[in-house]
Amino acid sequence: MPVAVDAMGGDSPLSIQLEGAVRAANELGIEVVLVGQETQIKDRLKNMPHSANKVRIVHCEEMVEMHESPSQALRQKKRILQSVLRWTFTSVERLTLL
């Protein structure tokens, strides 16, 4: 079962999240789905050895900022949810969101 990781979240986006995701994929064989700005994620992943079969990216144009209410952001920023749902429903795999 793949694990989805918000690559853009936290205090230091695109660092600890990507390091942990790549490490989990490489050392534990876990399939990881990184959700966020695709070009930024790809740029950071260039310097991290990983298997493209184990680490995938779901592009998301919009983000929920720290000051925003999550429920309100999902109502107003439809593309956030659409990005994740598009991947989830076109995949036969189950998804665990972290």
Secondary structure by P-SEA (a helix, b strand, c coil): cbbbbccccccccccaaaaaaaaaaaacbbbbbbbccaaaaaaaacccccccccbbbbbbcccccccccaaaaaaccaaaaaaaaaaaaaccbbbbcc
